[in-house]
Amino acid sequence: MPQGDLCVTRVPIFQGLSRQEQMRVAEFVRPAHVAKGEVVYTPGQSVSRLLVMHSGQLKVSQAAANGQEQILRTVTDGDVVGERAFLTGHRPNDLVVALEDSRMCVFDHADLAGLLRDYPDVGLRMLRTLSDRLASVERLLAAITSSDVSARIAAYLLDLPGSMRDGVLTLRLPMAKQEIASYLGTTPETLSRRLAALAASGVIELHARRDVSILDIDALEDVATPR
């Protein structure tokens, strides 16, 4: 991997380090590549590594009681997979599959433990990342228990990573509508109708290739937190 494109520079938990420190951390990185559709790891598998996403996208899911797949989250550039196994020592109960060709940087747990001793701020940033993820889950859970599909969709959109384009926050839906609908506990038809309603009200703008612009973030937050 080119020196100017170190995996660690793309990850929030390492961004507080100096360039020299990042270079040292990068010495422990093993690059890995998975193809679209490839299984990264399965429930119960012994995992002694932390995966840092460099590019691409992974899907993390579990099997529900009825046997159907329950999507927990998607993982994209800069995200981390496997931190729970590192912090608790427990084997994962998740299935992780590549949604597209993906590049990752891999840390063995033994190496990561040593790095955390040298750079305790990295551990604090890791905990902050877990805290942010928990907050996202709590917001979505509150929306789901409200039985308001629009609230679920709004909460989901607010938690997706985006970028500014011409002064407007734009994001890309990471999965097909059928998978997003399954994740949100609704149907693809209802998802499409509610997205269209948000667009008609001027809260969002829908584009081709799954792109969505958030035109009124305050209004979207109001939809995500029904009273």
N, C-alpha and C positions, 0 to 999 in steps of 0.2 A: 504494500500500500504506500503511495507516495508520501514523503515526509510532510508535504504541505496539506495532506488530507488525512491526518491522523484520526483514527476512530474516536479517540478520547476527546478531541476538540469539539466533537459534535454532540457530546453527552453532557447534560446539565450537571451531573454529579462530579464531573472532572473539570468543569469550566472555571472553578475557583483556583485551580493550580496555575503556576507559572508555566511558560513554555518549556523551560528546562525540566520541570517536574512532570509535565505531560509527556515529554520525551522518555523519561525514565519509566513511567507507567506503561508507555507503548511497548517497552521491551518485553513485557509479559503477555502481550496480545498475540493470539493466534487467529489469523483471518480464516473465515469459513464462508462457503457459498451454498445456498440451497435453491433448487429449482422450484418453480410454481407447482403446487400440489404435493410437494415433498413433506413428509412428517419430520418435524424437528425433534420432538420427543413425545412419549405416550404416558398416560397415567400410571403411576407406580414405578416408572423407570428410575433407576438410580442416576441422579444428575449431580455432578460435582463441578459444575461450571456456570458461569454467569455469561449471558449472551447480551451483547450491546449492538443494537441495530445501527448499521451504517447506511444502508439504503434498502428499499423494498418494503414488504409488509407481511406480517404474520397474523394468524387468527388463533386466539386462545379460547378453548371451549371445554365443556364438560357434558357428559351424558345425563340428561334429566331422568327422573324416576320412570317416566313413560318410555324411555329409550331414545327419545328425540335429542338432537344436539341443541345445547343451550350455549350460545355465544356469550362469552364473558367480556371480551374486549379485543380490539385490534392493536397491533404493535407496529410502529413505523419509525422513521429516522430519529435516532437519538434516544429511543426508548430502551428499557432494560427488561430482560426476561430471566427468571430464575433467582431473583433476589430473595424470595421467600425461602427457597431451599437452602440458600447460603446462610440466612439469618437464623433459621429454626432447625436446620438439619433434617427436616421432613422431606419425604419423597413427594413430588408433585402429584396432584390428582387431575391435572389438566392435560388436554390434548392440544399440541401446538403444531399448526400446519402453515406452510407458506402460501399466501394468497397470490404472490407474484415472485419472480426471481429476486432473491434477497442476498445481501452481503452483511455479514456479521463479524464482530470482533469478540473473541472468546477468551475469558479469564478462568483459569483453574481456581477453585476455591482456596487452595493452599496459598497460591500467589496473591489472591485478593486479600486474604486475611493479613498477610504481611504488609501489603500496601496500605491497608486501613490503619495498621499500627503506626506507619510512618506518616500518614496523612489523615488524621482523625476527622478533618472537615469533610472528607469524602463520605464517611459513614453518616455524618449529620445530614448531608445532602441526599443520601440514599433514603434516610428516614423521612425527610421532607417530601421526597418523591412519592413514597408510600402513603404519606398523609394526604397529599394532593389527590392521589388515586382513590383513597377512601372517601374523600369529600365528594368526588365525582360519582362514586357508587351510591353514596347516601342521597345525593340530589336525584339521581335516576330512580332510586328505590322509592323516594317520596313521591315522585311523579307517577310511578307505576301503581303505587297503592292508592293514588287518588282516582284511579280508573279513568283518567282523562288522557286519551291518546295524544292529543295535541301537546299536553304538558310533557309527556314522555319524549315526543319528537323534538320539542324545543330544548329540553335538557340534554338530549343526545347531541344536537347541533352545537350547543354551547360548549360541550366538552371536546369537540373535535379540534385538532390543530389546524390553524389557518395561516394565511399570509395576507399582507395588505397589497391590494391592486387598485391603483388610482384612488387611494384613500379609503377604499372599502375592504372590509375583512371578507376574504373569500376562502372557502374550504372545499375539500373534495370528499364526497362520500366514499368510505374505504371499501364498501362491499356492495354487492347487488341488492336491489330493493327487497328481494325475497329474504335475504339473510338479515338485513337490517330490521325488517318487519318481525322476523323470528326473534331477534334480540330484544325488540321492544314489546313483544307479546301482542302483536296485532297482525293484520293481513297486508299483503303488498298493495291491494286495492285501497284500503283505508289509508295506508301510508301515503300513497300518491295523492289521494284527495286532500289530506290534511296539509301536505306540502304545497299543493296548489292553492289552498285557502290562505296559507301564510303568505304566499306570493301575491295573491290577489289583494290582500290587505296592506301590502307594501312593507311587510316585515322582512321578507327575504326576496331574493331574485334567483330563479332557477336557470342554469345554463346547460349546455351539452356536456357530455362526458362526466356526469355526476358532480359538476361544480355548483356550489351554492354560495351566493353573496348574502351576507347579513347586512341589511340596510338600516335596521333599527334594533340595536342590541338591547336597549332598555325594554322595548316592547316584547322582544323574544324572552327576556328574563321574566317578564310579567306572565307570559304564557306558561313558562316552565314552573312557576310557583303559584298555582291557582289557590285562591282563598275560599 
